[in-house]
Structures are given as C-alpha cells and as structure tokens.
C-alpha cells in the first residue's frame, strides 16, 4: 500500500466512481480500476460493494477512507515542513452560506493577492456536513458556528455574530416565548446553531415551538417572516442583504443567546502553512505562529 494507491482510492470515493476519478486524475479508467483492485488484493479486503457498474463504499472501505485522508494529509504536511514553508497547493475551505456570501469576499480576495500559489476551493454546506468533511479529509478547514465538538478539532474564533429575533413588520412586541408560543418557527435543518438558540429561548420560557418549518436559505426565511408566516433567529448581518427589511421587525434576545461565535476548524494534529496563512488574513490577532512566508516576486 503506497500513497499513490491511497490517493487514487480517495479520489474514486470523492468523485463517486471510476469514470470521474479517472478524469480528475488524468488517467485512463482501466488504470484506475487496476490500481483499486491491486489495493484490495494487497489489503485482502473488498473496499467497494459492486452492483453492475455502480460502486458503493463497503464498511471496510469507509474505515480505510478515513485513514487515507489522514495519511495523505500527513504526507502533505511533511512535504510542507521540509520545504521553505511558503503556502502553496490546494486549500479546500468550507463555510456556511451566510459567512461565504457576506463575510468572505473581501478576505478571500486579499488571500489570493498574498498567496497566489494557493489554489483555494470554497464549498458551502450545513455545519454538520462541513464538520464531517473536515474529519474525513474532504475539506482542510471550515468556518462554522459554535457549538462544535472540541475533541476532534483545533479551532480559532474568527467572528462573533450578533443574533436577532425577526418577525413581520406589524408584529406585536416579542418579550418572551409565551408571546409567540403558537407561531411557526422558520429555520434551517436540525443541527443549525441559530435554530438551537431559538429552541433554547423557547425552553427558557417553559415553552416549545408548535411547528418548525425548515428552509434552505436566509432569504427564504426572511421572506416568509415578512409575509407573516413565522418568526426566526438569524445573524443581524444577513438583514443587510435583504431588500425588503421594511417588512420586518427585529426583537431582542437575552444576552446569553444573542451571539454565535463563528470558528475556523481543522482536524486536530493537521496544521499547515496554508491554514496559518488563512488565519493571518481572516483574524490576524489570533495567529499563534509567525505570519506564513509570502512568495517572493520574480524580478
């Protein structure tokens, strides 16, 4: 078992099959198939469940996939440790939709300017999906809202988002969960930290929301709130992106529920010059090490 075989195996899993993996790796399909078969023979296990031309990762394959990500990341870290320490190569970053759309355009533009040798790939998803992708090695780092498990990650606080309770413009003042106990809560899927704070707010007043309507975007949530379809807890920053704020009213939350730190997470023990560079740009006050070396301009 060598790193090249593990890289091919991981690409097959991430791309969902031999054909796309071969395109990604710039190899012929037969070569990718042979290398996967050789890896299975070397390990003496079936890494995939084969149904015709479809491949499904076996339980043993999932176990190897987790190890492969860690081994390949460590190999990359070793390469970076013995060279000049200049950030270069791919950096796979994940972020929540609101953070990617509102917080990141300026900093990532600066990151590209400072570190042109880094190929940055940005992916948006739910917090659970992003955290899982960091653990499996599909992402190098991700920006997610607390709470996030401490044990498997290293993390640095990047933003502290102020939260607000929003409703339609003509809604009566909301002073406690009792005032809205019969109203629909507009929220993202289970696991969203803002949804969690809404549920904690209801619980603090001895209430439970009667109905939660799950949505896929902040603008859908704000639009439905404006249309008197429910209430929501959201970061105040997203209100600036909504053109119809005159149809919304904003109500305060208790101090202990009115903020949600956004942290940059990466898998524990897998640090790199690229992550240091990212922290330097996103939150320079939190950079533990010296700023990452910048590429020298050619004369």
N, C-alpha and C positions, 0 to 999 in steps of 0.2 A: 504494500500500500504506500503510494507516494502522494505528494501534494498535487501533482498534475491530475491524478485519478480522482482525488477528492474534489478538486476544482471542477472537473467535468461532471461528477456526480451532483455537486451542489447546483450547478447551472441547469442540469436536467430537471431537478426538483423545482427550482425557482421559475424556470421558463415553462413548466408544465408538460414537458415531453421532449423526445429526441430531436424532432424537426426544428423547433425553435431554439433548442440548446445548440444544435449544430450551426445555425445561422448566427447566434450570439458569439460562439467561439470561433467562427470562420473555419469550420471543419466539415468534412463530408459526414452524412448521417451514419454510414456504416462504421466509420472510425469511432464515433461517439458510442454507438451500440456495442462495439467490441470492447471499448475501454470499460464500460459499465459492467459487461459480462465478466471481464477479467477481474474487476474489483470484487464482484460477487464470488467468483471462484477462489480468489485469494483469501477472502474472509470466511468462505464456506457457508454463506447465508444468502437468502433471497432478499434483496433490497427493495424490490418492487413487486406488486401483485399485477400480473399481466392479464388483461382482458382484451383479446384481439390486439389492436394497435394502441390501446389505451394503457397507460401506466398509472398505478396508484401506489403511493409510498406505503411500504409494509411497516409494522411496528418496529422491526429491527432497523429498517431504513430510516425511520424517524429518529431513532437513537443515534445512528451514525451521522445523520444530517446535523444534529445539534453539535456533535463532536467536530464534524468537518468545519463548521463555521468557526468554532473556537480555535482549531488548529491553523486554519488559513489566516485568521486574524492575527494570531501569534506570530506566524511566519512573516506577515506583512510588517508587524511591529518590529520584528527582529531586523528586517531589511532597513527600516527607517532608523533603527537605533545605531546601525553601523555606517550609515551614510552621513551626509552633512546636516541632517535634521531639518532640511527645508521641506515644508509641506508640499506634497505632490501626489498625483494619482487620484483615484475616485474617492469621493466622500458622499456617502448615502445618508441624507438627513431626512428625518420625518418631522412633521409638525401638525398641530391641529389646524383646521381650516381657517379659523379666525386669526390665529397667530401668523399663518403663512400669508394671508391676504393683507393684513393691516400692519403687523409688526416687522416683517422680514424684508420687504422690498429694498429699503434703504441699506440696512446692514449687509444683506447678501450682495448688493451691488458693490459695496465697499470691500467685501471679502474677495470678490472676483478681481477687483483692482489690485489688491495687495498680493493675492496668491493665484496668479494666472495658471500655475502648473497644477492646480487642484481642479478636478472635474466634478463639480457639485451637482448632485441629483437630489431633487426635493420631492417628497411624497407626502400627501395629506391623507389622514385616516382618523379613526377613533383612537382614543387613548389606549384602550385595551389592545387594539391591533398594532399600534405603534410600539408599545412596550414589548409585546410578543416578538415583533420583528427585530427589535434590538437584542433580545435574548437569543434568538435563533441565528443572528448574524446577518439577517437580510438588510438591516439598517446599522449604520455605525453609531448614530446618535439620534435623539428625538427630543423635540420640545413638547412637553405635556404638562397638564395642570395637576397639582397635588390634590389628593393624596396618591403617592406612588410608593410601592414597597421599597424599603431601604436595602434589604439583604442582597438582591442580585445586581444592584446598580450603584454606580457613582453618579452624583448629580450636583449641579450648581444652580442656584436660583438666578433666573435671568430677568423676569418681570414679576410685578406684583399687581395683578389685575383687580381693580375696584369693581364690585358687582352691584347690580341694581335689580329691583323687582319692577317689572313693567306690566302695564295693562292698557286698556283703551283710554283715550284722552278724557272721556266723560265718566270714567270710573270713580266711584267714591273713594275717599282716602282709605288706604290699607294700613291699619295699625297693628294687626295681629292675624294669625292664621284663621281665627274664628270669622273674620270678615269675608274670607274667600273660601270657606270650607266646602262649598258646593260647586265651585268653579273648576273648569278643566285646566290642568297644568300642561303647558306646551314645553316639550323638552326633547333632547336627543335620547338615544337608546340607553339602556341600563349601563351604568359604569361611568357616565358623564359626570364630572365633578360638580358642574353647575346644577345638574339635576339632583345630585346628592345634597347640595346645600339647600335646595328648595325642600327636599324631604326632611332634612334636619330642622328647618324652620317650622314646618308643619308639626313635627314631633315635639318641638319645644313648647308649642301651644296646646299639646294634647290632642292634636287633630291628625287626620290622614286625608290626602287628596282623594276625592271621589273618582277622578278619572285623569289619566295621563295620556296625552296624545303625542306620539313620537314623530318627530320630523327630522329632515336631513340637512337643513341649512338654517343659518341665523336669519336670513331674510324671510324665509317662510315662517319662522317663529314670530318675528316682529310684525309681519303682515297679518298673521292670524290674530295676534294680540290687538293690533289696531282695529281689526274687524270685529272686536268684542267676542272672539272665540275662546279666549282663555288668558291666563297670566303666565309669566315666565321669569326666571332668573337668568341674567346674561351679563357679560362684561360690558361696562359702560362704553368701552372703546368701539364696540360694534354699532352703537347708536349713531355714531358719526358717519357711518356708511349707509344709513337708511334715509332715503329722500323724504319720507313721509313721517318724520318724527312729530309733527304737529298733531298726528292722530294717536300719539302715545302719551301716557303719563308715567312718571318714574316715582317709585316709592322706596323709602329707605329700608335696609335690612339691619338687624342687630350687628354690632361691631364684630362679634366673633364669627359672623357668617358673611361679612361684606367684602372679603378679599379672598383671592385664589392665586397663590404663587404659581408661576409657570417656571418649570425647571428643565434644564438640559440634562438628559440622562444618557449614559453609555454603560455597557456591560462592565462590571467590576473586574479590574485587572487588565482591561484592554484600553489603555490610553495611547494616544498618538500625537504627533506634532500637528496633525490636521485638526484634532479636537481642541488642542491648546490654541491654535490659531482662530478657531471658531469662537471659543470663549473670549479671546482677546478682542474680537470685533463686536460680539453681542453684549458682553458685560466686562469691560477691561478691569474693573475694580475687583472682580472675582478670579482673575488669572492667578493661579497658585505659583506657576513657574514663570520664568522669564518669557517675554514675547517670543513667539516662534520666529526663526530666521526668515527673512524675506529674500526672494530670489534677486540676485544681483542683475542689474540691467547690463545687457551687452553693449559694448561701445562700437 
